[in-house]
Amino acid sequence: MAVGDLPVAVRGLVQQIKSFERVAAEAAVTGDYHLALLAMTINPLVPSDAIAKQLLDEMLEAHKEHLPQFFKPVT
C-alpha cells in the first residue's frame, strides 16, 4: 500500500526500526552475538548499550534451547 512521503520524524523512526529488523534477522541466521548486540542497541526502545547487553544475554539464556546457533562451540 502506497502512503506517499512520511513526515521526517516518522521516516527516521521507520528507518531505525527497519535497520534493527535487518540486523536482528542477520544475527538470528548467523548466530553472531555481536550482530545481535548491535541490533539491540539500534532498537529505539532500548535506552542504553549496557541495558542492550543485559537484555540480550538474558533473552539468549532464557531461550537457549531455541537458539542453538548462538551457542556453537568455539573452534
N, C-alpha and C positions, 0 to 999 in steps of 0.2 A: 504494500500500500504506500503510495507516494504521499508525503505530507508537506513537501516544499522545504524551504530553508528553516532550520531551527534557530531560535534565539541563541546568541553567543554563549550565554551561561548554560543553557540546556545542552548545546552542542558539545561543550567541553566535558560535561558530566557523562554524556553518552560515549564520547571517545575514551574517557578514562575507564569506564566500565567495560567497554569493548576490549581495551588493552588488557585489563585484568582477566577477562574471559579467555582471550587468546593465549596469554602466558600460562594461566592455570591449566588450560587444556593441554598445552605442550608439556607442562610439568607432569600432568597425570599420565600421559602416554609414555614419557621417557623415564619417569621416576626420579627426576632431577630435583633434589631437595632445594638447591639454590634458586631454581626457577620457581618452585612453589613458594619460597620465601619472597621472591620478587613480586609474584602475583599478589601475595597478602599485603605487601607494602604499597602496591598500586591501588588496592581497594580503598575507596574513599570512606568506607565505614570503619576502617581500622586506624586508630588515632596515632600510632607511633610504630617505629621499627621494632622496638622491644616487645610491644604487645603483639605485633605480627608474628614474631618468632615464637612467643609463648602460645599463641593460638594455634599456629601450625604444628608445633610439637605436640600439643595436647590432642589436636584432631588426628594427627598421624598415629599416635599411640592408641587412641580410642577406637580407631577404625583399621588397625594394623592388619587384621585378617582379610580385609577387602582391598588393601593397598600394598600387595607384596612387592610391587615394582620399586617402592621406596626403601625396601629392607633387603636388597640384594647383598650378598657378601662382597666385600671389597677385595678385588683381585690385584 
